[in-house]
Amino acid sequence: MSTPARSSLNAARRDRELAALPGEVVDVLVVGLGATGAGVALDAASRGLSVAAIDAHDLAFGTSRWSSKLIHGGLRYLASGQVGVARESAVERGVLMRRTAPHLVRAFPFVLPLTPLVSRPQAAVARAGLRAGDALRLAARTPRSVLPGPRSLSAVETLRLAPALRPYGLRGGLLSWDGQLTDDARLVTAVARTAAAHGARILTRCRAVALAGDGALVRDELTGREFTVRARAVVNAAGVWAGGLVDGVRLRPSRGTHLVLRAESLRGQSSGMHVPVPGESSRFLLVIPQGDGRVYAGLTDEPADGPIPDVPEPTPGEIGFLLDILGSALDAPVRREDVIGAFAGLRPLLDAGPRSTADLSRRHAVLTSRDGVVTIVGGKLTTYRRMAEDAVDAAVAARGLPAGPSRTARLPLVGAAGPARLAALDAPRRLVQRYGTEAPLLAALAKDDPALLEPVAAGLPVLGAELAWAALHEGALDADDLLDRRTRIGLVASDRAAALPAAEALLPR
């Protein structure tokens, strides 16, 4: 069985490409390898441009791994009057679900329970909003076979889908559908590897010390060696760190926090849930089962002032807020001791004055500095592809690069295939859901070591083949990469400790 040589990322490829880089001039240098930066690398490389993309840490190290793991259709933005952002979100959701990543994004149901805290006028507004969201789906040409339409639920149906709800006073519910990602960090990895297959150099542990319109001073974080990368165009896609690399980029980061719960805490609920925040007409707590025994519940929208940390930490106040909102709808409240983990991400919002971060637009912006560095900020995970396209368009226009229009709206990511083809694959179901058409290649790793098709630790769904594959083909260089980004074991400290010996054993010597 063949291996994905062109898209493989590993330590040997990194060393080889890093050694050659100082003697060349690339068309595009990309700084940052979150969803947007990886998307820029893919967009530029697929247009035939030579690309080097660097990150001080790892793929999906920053905001891209701290999302709700949803591909939103833009309903929230429609409610706040951001019609353009909402429509763009619906279009990009359709692109991911139908063409570029159908193996990673699936239709997922959400229940909005009509509890006594939701008045009948509020319920009427919510129904109208769901109908508007379905109109966005239609405008984006996403068929109902891909994303079903909304409908009302009886109290009995609501409790069947969300058994942890308090039945007293429950009038029913509203059912809607959105896109759920298998994992946001997996999406970034797939984008980066697809870029690599088109010739992009994907180089982690390479920090941009200083940026200019014609290149950057870069430090190899593994060796400490500094060198200059020359480029015809430079794209700053460093997210919340973008302002520290280019003068004049003013951001107001917003912190979004999620809780990690065991599925038993919500009586094994398998559908998502929108829990209305009391006193607010269009703000909801999201409850999102992950299919791996975990449930995420979030999120907050709080200003994140001060220095930007490598890994944001949820505050006790945010955790208490989320538990209170969750408890307003449940029959048996979730207690703090039931919270097995928590994570927070920082949204790179463009500063637009003294408004609260919750009121700042989620529209992305492309900014070009005096010396020609193109910076892409704002936006959100769902629209990463369009953000990348706009950034490359700006770089191509500013520098006169020989490139045609973007191709990425129809360019499948590694592993992509439709449901029928995926169902026919001979591989464990978990691998098919996370790796698509590459699942049989992961299963084949167990030919000489059958233990690779066993969980890496008792009670965890992650298989040894996933860690081995990440080191061989997904650019994982250490145990942190394996546990915190290629898999999400590290979200729960006890799970991380249990899996650490397996991770260290499967890294190349």
C-alpha positions as CSV (number, residue, x, y, z in Angstrom):
1,M,0.0,0.0,0.0
2,S,1.4,3.4,-1.0
3,T,2.2,6.2,1.5
4,P,1.3,9.9,1.1
5,A,4.9,11.0,0.3
6,R,4.0,14.4,-1.2
7,S,1.9,15.5,1.7
8,S,3.9,13.9,4.5
9,L,5.3,16.2,7.1
10,N,8.0,14.9,9.4
11,A,11.2,15.8,11.1
12,A,13.4,14.7,8.1
13,R,11.4,16.8,5.6
14,R,11.6,19.8,8.0
15,D,15.4,19.5,8.3
16,R,15.8,19.1,4.5
17,E,13.6,22.1,3.5
18,L,14.9,24.3,6.3
19,A,18.5,23.8,5.2
20,A,17.7,24.9,1.6
21,L,15.6,27.9,2.5
22,P,18.2,30.6,3.3
23,G,19.7,30.3,-0.2
24,E,16.4,30.9,-2.1
25,V,13.8,33.6,-2.7
26,V,10.3,32.3,-2.3
27,D,7.2,34.0,-3.8
28,V,5.3,34.0,-0.6
29,L,6.4,33.8,3.1
30,V,3.5,33.0,5.4
31,V,3.9,33.6,9.2
32,G,1.5,31.6,11.3
33,L,0.2,28.0,10.8
34,G,-3.3,28.2,12.3
35,A,-6.2,27.6,10.0
36,T,-5.8,30.9,8.2
37,G,-2.0,30.7,7.8
38,A,-2.2,27.1,6.5
39,G,-5.0,28.2,4.2
40,V,-2.8,31.0,2.8
41,A,0.0,28.5,2.2
42,L,-2.4,26.2,0.3
43,D,-4.0,29.0,-1.7
44,A,-0.7,30.4,-2.8
45,A,0.9,27.0,-3.5
46,S,-2.1,25.8,-5.5
47,R,-1.8,28.9,-7.7
48,G,1.7,27.8,-8.6
49,L,3.6,30.1,-6.3
50,S,6.6,29.0,-4.2
51,V,5.7,29.1,-0.5
52,A,7.4,28.9,2.8
53,A,5.1,28.9,5.9
54,I,6.5,29.1,9.4
55,D,5.2,29.0,12.9
56,A,7.0,29.6,16.2
57,H,5.4,26.5,17.7
58,D,3.3,23.9,15.9
59,L,0.4,23.5,13.6
60,A,-2.8,24.8,15.2
61,F,-0.9,25.9,18.3
62,G,-3.0,29.1,18.8
63,T,-6.7,30.0,18.5
64,S,-7.4,27.4,15.8
65,R,-7.4,24.5,18.4
66,W,-9.5,26.3,21.0
67,S,-12.8,26.7,19.0
68,S,-16.2,25.1,19.6
69,K,-15.3,22.6,16.8
70,L,-18.3,23.9,14.8
71,I,-18.5,25.1,11.2
72,H,-21.2,27.8,11.8
73,G,-23.7,28.8,9.2
74,G,-23.7,32.4,10.4
75,L,-27.0,32.6,12.3
76,R,-25.5,34.5,15.2
77,Y,-24.1,37.1,12.9
78,L,-27.4,37.5,11.1
79,A,-29.0,38.2,14.5
80,S,-26.5,41.0,15.1
81,G,-27.0,42.6,11.7
82,Q,-23.8,41.3,10.1
83,V,-25.5,40.0,7.0
84,G,-22.4,39.8,4.9
85,V,-20.5,37.8,7.5
86,A,-23.5,35.5,7.9
87,R,-23.8,34.8,4.2
88,E,-20.1,34.3,3.8
89,S,-20.2,31.8,6.7
90,A,-23.0,29.8,5.1
91,V,-21.2,29.7,1.8
92,E,-17.9,28.5,3.4
93,R,-19.8,25.9,5.4
94,G,-21.2,24.5,2.2
95,V,-17.8,24.4,0.6
96,L,-16.4,22.4,3.5
97,M,-19.3,20.0,3.8
98,R,-19.8,19.3,0.1
99,R,-16.3,19.6,-1.5
100,T,-13.2,20.3,0.5
101,A,-13.6,18.4,3.8
102,P,-16.8,16.2,3.8
103,H,-14.8,13.6,5.8
104,L,-14.2,16.1,8.6
105,V,-17.5,18.1,8.7
106,R,-20.9,16.5,9.3
107,A,-24.4,17.8,9.9
108,F,-25.1,18.0,13.6
109,P,-28.4,18.6,15.4
110,F,-29.0,21.2,18.0
111,V,-31.9,21.5,20.4
112,L,-33.0,24.9,21.8
113,P,-35.2,23.9,24.8
114,L,-38.3,26.1,25.4
115,T,-37.9,26.3,29.2
116,P,-39.9,28.7,31.5
117,L,-36.9,31.1,31.1
118,V,-37.7,31.4,27.4
119,S,-40.8,33.6,26.9
120,R,-43.2,32.9,24.1
121,P,-42.1,36.1,22.3
122,Q,-38.5,35.0,22.6
123,A,-39.4,31.6,21.2
124,A,-41.1,33.3,18.3
125,V,-38.0,35.3,17.6
126,A,-35.9,32.2,17.8
127,R,-38.1,30.4,15.3
128,A,-37.8,33.3,12.9
129,G,-34.1,33.2,13.3
130,L,-33.9,29.5,12.5
131,R,-36.0,30.1,9.4
132,A,-33.6,32.9,8.4
133,G,-30.7,30.5,9.0
134,D,-32.3,28.0,6.7
135,A,-32.7,30.8,4.1
136,L,-28.9,31.3,4.3
137,R,-28.4,27.6,3.7
138,L,-30.6,27.9,0.6
139,A,-28.8,31.0,-0.6
140,A,-25.5,29.1,-0.2
141,R,-26.9,26.3,-2.3
142,T,-26.3,23.7,0.4
143,P,-29.0,21.0,-0.2
144,R,-31.2,19.6,2.6
145,S,-29.6,16.2,1.9
146,V,-26.4,17.7,3.4
147,L,-27.9,19.9,6.0
148,P,-31.6,19.3,7.1
149,G,-34.0,22.1,7.9
150,P,-35.2,23.3,11.3
151,R,-38.5,22.2,12.9
152,S,-40.4,22.4,16.2
153,L,-40.2,19.6,18.8
154,S,-42.7,18.4,21.3
155,A,-41.6,18.2,25.0
156,V,-41.3,14.4,24.6
157,E,-39.1,14.7,21.5
158,T,-37.0,17.4,23.2
159,L,-36.3,15.2,26.2
160,R,-35.4,12.2,24.0
161,L,-32.7,14.3,22.2
162,A,-31.6,16.1,25.4
163,P,-32.3,13.8,28.4
164,A,-30.5,15.9,30.9
165,L,-33.0,18.7,30.6
166,R,-35.4,19.6,33.4
167,P,-38.8,18.4,32.4
168,Y,-40.8,20.7,34.6
169,G,-42.3,23.5,32.6
170,L,-40.6,22.4,29.3
171,R,-42.9,23.4,26.4
172,G,-40.9,21.7,23.7
173,G,-37.9,22.7,21.7
174,L,-36.6,24.0,18.4
175,L,-34.4,21.7,16.3
176,S,-31.8,23.1,14.0
177,W,-28.7,21.8,12.2
178,D,-25.2,23.1,11.7
179,G,-21.8,21.7,10.7
180,Q,-19.6,19.9,13.3
181,L,-15.9,19.4,12.9
182,T,-14.3,16.2,13.8
183,D,-11.6,18.4,15.3
184,D,-10.4,21.9,14.5
185,A,-6.7,21.0,14.8
186,R,-7.2,18.0,12.4
187,L,-8.6,20.5,9.9
188,V,-5.5,22.6,10.2
189,T,-3.3,19.6,9.8
190,A,-5.2,18.5,6.7
191,V,-4.9,22.0,5.1
192,A,-1.2,22.2,5.9
193,R,-0.5,18.7,4.4
194,T,-2.5,19.6,1.3
195,A,-0.4,22.7,1.0
196,A,2.7,20.6,1.3
197,A,1.4,18.3,-1.4
198,H,1.4,21.3,-3.7
199,G,5.0,22.2,-2.8
200,A,4.6,24.5,0.2
201,R,7.3,24.2,2.8
202,I,5.6,23.8,6.2
203,L,8.1,24.6,8.9
204,T,7.1,24.5,12.6
205,R,9.4,25.7,15.5
206,C,10.5,28.6,13.3
207,R,9.9,32.0,14.9
208,A,9.7,35.2,12.9
209,V,11.9,37.6,14.9
210,A,11.4,40.5,12.6
211,L,9.2,41.0,9.5
212,A,9.6,43.2,6.4
213,G,8.0,43.4,3.0
214,D,10.8,41.4,1.4
215,G,11.3,38.7,4.0
216,A,11.9,37.9,7.7
217,L,14.6,37.2,10.2
218,V,13.8,33.7,11.4
219,R,15.0,31.7,14.4
220,D,15.0,27.9,14.4
221,E,13.6,27.3,17.9
222,L,15.1,23.8,18.0
223,T,18.7,24.9,17.5
224,G,18.6,28.6,18.2
225,R,20.1,29.4,14.7
226,E,18.9,32.6,13.1
227,F,18.8,33.2,9.4
228,T,17.1,35.4,6.8
229,V,14.2,34.2,4.6
230,R,13.8,36.3,1.4
231,A,10.4,36.6,-0.2
232,R,8.6,38.5,-2.9
233,A,5.6,38.8,-0.7
234,V,5.0,38.3,3.1
235,V,1.7,37.4,4.7
236,N,1.3,37.9,8.4
237,A,-1.3,35.3,9.6
238,A,-0.1,35.2,13.2
239,G,-3.6,35.7,14.7
240,V,-3.6,37.3,18.1
241,W,0.2,37.8,17.8
242,A,-0.1,39.7,14.5
243,G,0.1,43.1,16.0
244,G,3.5,42.3,17.6
245,L,5.0,41.7,14.2
246,V,3.7,44.7,12.2
247,D,3.3,48.3,13.3
248,G,-0.2,49.7,13.0
249,V,-2.2,46.5,13.5
250,R,-4.4,47.1,16.5
251,L,-6.3,44.1,17.9
252,R,-8.7,43.6,20.8
253,P,-8.5,39.9,21.6
254,S,-11.6,38.3,23.1
255,R,-11.4,35.2,25.2
256,G,-13.9,32.3,24.6
257,T,-13.9,29.6,27.3
258,H,-15.3,26.1,27.1
259,L,-15.8,23.4,29.8
260,V,-14.9,19.7,29.2
261,L,-17.4,17.3,30.7
262,R,-17.9,13.5,30.7
263,A,-20.9,12.5,28.6
264,E,-22.4,10.9,31.8
265,S,-22.8,14.3,33.3
266,L,-25.5,15.0,30.7
267,R,-27.0,11.5,30.7
268,G,-25.3,10.5,27.5
269,Q,-26.7,13.3,25.4
270,S,-25.8,12.9,21.7
271,S,-27.3,16.0,20.2
272,G,-26.1,19.5,20.7
273,M,-28.0,22.1,22.7
274,H,-28.5,25.9,22.7
275,V,-29.1,27.1,26.2
276,P,-30.4,30.7,26.2
277,V,-28.4,33.1,28.4
278,P,-31.1,34.8,30.6
279,G,-31.6,38.5,29.8
280,E,-30.0,38.3,26.3
281,S,-32.0,37.8,23.1
282,S,-29.4,36.2,20.9
283,R,-26.7,34.7,23.1
284,F,-26.6,31.0,23.9
285,L,-24.4,28.5,25.7
286,L,-23.5,25.7,23.4
287,V,-23.5,22.1,24.6
288,I,-21.6,20.0,22.0
289,P,-21.1,16.2,22.5
290,Q,-17.9,15.1,20.8
291,G,-18.6,11.4,20.2
292,D,-15.6,10.3,22.3
293,G,-17.1,10.3,25.7
294,R,-16.6,14.1,26.2
295,V,-18.9,17.1,25.9
296,Y,-17.8,20.7,25.4
297,A,-19.9,23.5,27.0
298,G,-19.2,27.1,26.1
299,L,-18.6,29.8,25.4
300,T,-17.7,33.2,26.8
301,D,-16.9,36.5,25.1
302,E,-14.7,38.5,27.4
303,P,-12.0,41.1,26.7
304,A,-8.5,39.7,27.0
305,D,-6.3,42.6,28.0
306,G,-2.6,42.6,28.6
307,P,0.2,40.4,27.2
308,I,-0.9,37.6,24.9
309,P,-0.1,34.2,26.5
310,D,1.0,31.1,24.5
311,V,-1.8,29.2,26.1
312,P,-4.8,31.2,27.5
313,E,-6.3,30.0,30.8
314,P,-10.0,30.1,31.7
315,T,-10.8,32.2,34.7
316,P,-12.8,30.8,37.7
317,G,-15.4,33.4,37.0
318,E,-15.9,32.2,33.5
319,I,-16.2,28.6,34.6
320,G,-18.8,29.6,37.2
321,F,-20.7,31.6,34.6
322,L,-20.9,28.6,32.2
323,L,-22.0,26.3,35.0
324,D,-24.7,28.7,36.1
325,I,-26.2,29.0,32.6
326,L,-26.0,25.2,32.1
327,G,-27.7,24.7,35.4
328,S,-30.6,26.9,34.4
329,A,-31.8,24.2,32.0
330,L,-30.7,20.9,33.5
331,D,-32.6,18.6,35.8
332,A,-29.5,17.9,37.9
333,P,-26.9,20.7,37.8
334,V,-23.3,20.0,36.7
335,R,-21.0,20.7,39.6
336,R,-17.4,22.0,39.5
337,E,-16.1,18.6,40.4
338,D,-17.7,17.3,37.2
339,V,-15.6,19.6,35.1
340,I,-12.7,17.4,33.9
341,G,-11.0,20.1,31.8
342,A,-11.4,23.6,30.4
343,F,-9.9,25.6,27.6
344,A,-9.9,29.1,26.3
345,G,-9.0,30.7,23.0
346,L,-8.4,34.3,22.0
347,R,-10.2,35.7,19.0
348,P,-8.0,38.2,16.9
349,L,-10.6,40.9,16.6
350,L,-9.7,44.2,14.9
351,D,-9.9,47.1,17.4
352,A,-12.9,49.3,16.5
353,G,-13.1,51.6,19.5
354,P,-14.5,51.4,23.0
355,R,-17.3,48.9,22.3
356,S,-17.4,45.5,24.1
357,T,-15.6,42.6,22.3
358,A,-19.0,40.9,22.0
359,D,-20.1,43.8,19.8
360,L,-17.1,43.9,17.5
361,S,-17.5,42.6,14.0
362,R,-16.3,39.1,13.1
363,R,-15.6,40.3,9.5
364,H,-12.0,39.7,8.6
365,A,-9.7,42.5,7.4
366,V,-6.7,42.5,5.0
367,L,-4.2,45.2,6.0
368,T,-1.1,46.2,4.0
369,S,1.8,47.9,5.9
370,R,3.9,50.7,4.4
371,D,6.7,48.3,3.5
372,G,4.3,45.8,2.0
373,V,3.5,43.2,4.6
374,V,0.0,41.8,4.1
375,T,-1.7,41.1,7.5
376,I,-5.0,39.1,7.7
377,V,-6.9,39.4,11.0
378,G,-10.4,39.0,12.3
379,G,-12.8,36.4,10.9
380,K,-13.3,32.9,12.3
381,L,-12.6,29.3,11.7
382,T,-15.5,28.7,9.3
383,T,-14.3,31.3,6.9
384,Y,-10.5,30.5,7.0
385,R,-10.5,29.6,3.3
386,R,-12.0,32.9,2.1
387,M,-9.7,34.8,4.5
388,A,-6.7,33.1,2.9
389,E,-8.0,33.7,-0.6
390,D,-8.4,37.5,0.1
391,A,-4.9,37.7,1.7
392,V,-3.2,36.0,-1.3
393,D,-5.2,38.2,-3.7
394,A,-3.8,41.2,-1.9
395,A,-0.3,39.9,-2.0
396,V,-0.4,39.0,-5.6
397,A,-1.8,42.4,-6.6
398,A,0.6,44.3,-4.5
399,R,3.7,42.5,-5.6
400,G,2.7,41.6,-9.2
401,L,3.1,37.9,-8.7
402,P,2.4,35.6,-11.6
403,A,-0.7,33.8,-10.3
404,G,-4.2,33.2,-11.4
405,P,-7.4,33.1,-9.3
406,S,-7.9,31.0,-6.2
407,R,-8.6,27.3,-6.7
408,T,-9.3,26.3,-3.1
409,A,-13.1,26.3,-3.1
410,R,-13.0,23.2,-5.2
411,L,-9.7,21.6,-4.0
412,P,-10.3,18.6,-1.7
413,L,-8.1,18.3,1.4
414,V,-6.1,15.1,2.0
415,G,-8.5,12.3,3.0
416,A,-11.6,14.0,1.5
417,A,-14.3,11.8,0.1
418,G,-18.1,11.6,0.1
419,P,-20.1,9.3,2.4
420,A,-20.5,6.4,0.0
421,R,-16.8,6.1,-0.6
422,L,-15.9,6.5,3.1
423,A,-18.5,3.8,4.0
424,A,-16.7,1.3,1.7
425,L,-13.3,1.7,3.3
426,D,-11.8,-1.3,5.2
427,A,-10.6,0.4,8.4
428,P,-11.9,1.0,11.9
429,R,-14.8,3.5,12.0
430,R,-12.9,6.0,14.2
431,L,-10.1,6.2,11.7
432,V,-12.4,6.7,8.8
433,Q,-14.2,9.6,10.6
434,R,-10.9,11.3,11.4
435,Y,-8.7,10.5,8.4
436,G,-11.1,9.8,5.6
437,T,-9.5,7.9,2.7
438,E,-6.2,7.7,4.5
439,A,-7.8,5.5,7.2
440,P,-6.6,2.2,5.6
441,L,-3.0,3.5,5.6
442,L,-3.2,4.1,9.3
443,A,-4.7,0.6,9.8
444,A,-1.8,-0.9,7.7
445,L,0.7,0.5,10.3
446,A,-0.6,-2.3,12.6
447,K,0.5,-5.1,10.2
448,D,3.8,-5.5,12.0
449,D,2.5,-4.2,15.4
450,P,-1.2,-5.2,16.0
451,A,-1.1,-3.2,19.3
452,L,-1.3,0.0,17.2
453,L,-5.0,-0.7,16.7
454,E,-5.5,-0.7,20.5
455,P,-6.3,2.4,22.6
456,V,-3.2,4.2,23.8
457,A,-4.6,4.0,27.4
458,A,-7.5,2.4,29.1
459,G,-10.8,4.3,28.6
460,L,-9.5,6.4,25.7
461,P,-10.7,6.1,22.1
462,V,-7.4,7.2,20.5
463,L,-5.5,4.4,18.8
464,G,-1.8,3.9,18.8
465,A,-1.8,4.1,15.0
466,E,-3.0,7.7,15.3
467,L,0.1,8.7,17.2
468,A,2.4,6.8,15.0
469,W,0.8,8.3,11.9
470,A,1.1,11.8,13.3
471,A,4.9,11.4,13.8
472,L,5.4,9.8,10.4
473,H,3.2,12.0,8.3
474,E,1.7,15.0,10.2
475,G,4.7,16.8,11.4
476,A,4.5,16.0,15.1
477,L,7.9,16.5,16.7
478,D,7.2,15.7,20.3
479,A,4.7,14.3,22.8
480,D,3.0,17.7,23.2
481,D,2.3,17.8,19.5
482,L,0.8,14.2,19.7
483,L,-1.3,14.7,22.8
484,D,-2.4,18.3,22.6
485,R,-2.9,18.9,18.8
486,R,-2.9,15.8,16.6
487,T,-5.2,14.2,19.2
488,R,-7.1,16.1,22.0
489,I,-6.1,13.7,24.8
490,G,-4.4,16.6,26.6
491,L,-7.6,18.5,27.3
492,V,-8.0,16.3,30.3
493,A,-4.9,16.2,32.6
494,S,-5.5,12.6,33.9
495,D,-6.0,11.3,30.3
496,R,-2.8,13.0,29.2
497,A,-0.8,11.5,32.0
498,A,-2.2,8.0,31.1
499,A,-1.3,8.4,27.4
500,L,2.1,10.0,27.8
501,P,4.2,6.8,27.9
502,A,2.6,5.6,24.6
503,A,3.2,8.9,23.0
504,E,6.9,9.0,24.0
505,A,7.3,5.4,22.8
506,L,5.9,6.1,19.4
507,L,8.1,9.1,18.6
508,P,11.0,8.3,16.2
509,R,14.3,7.8,18.0
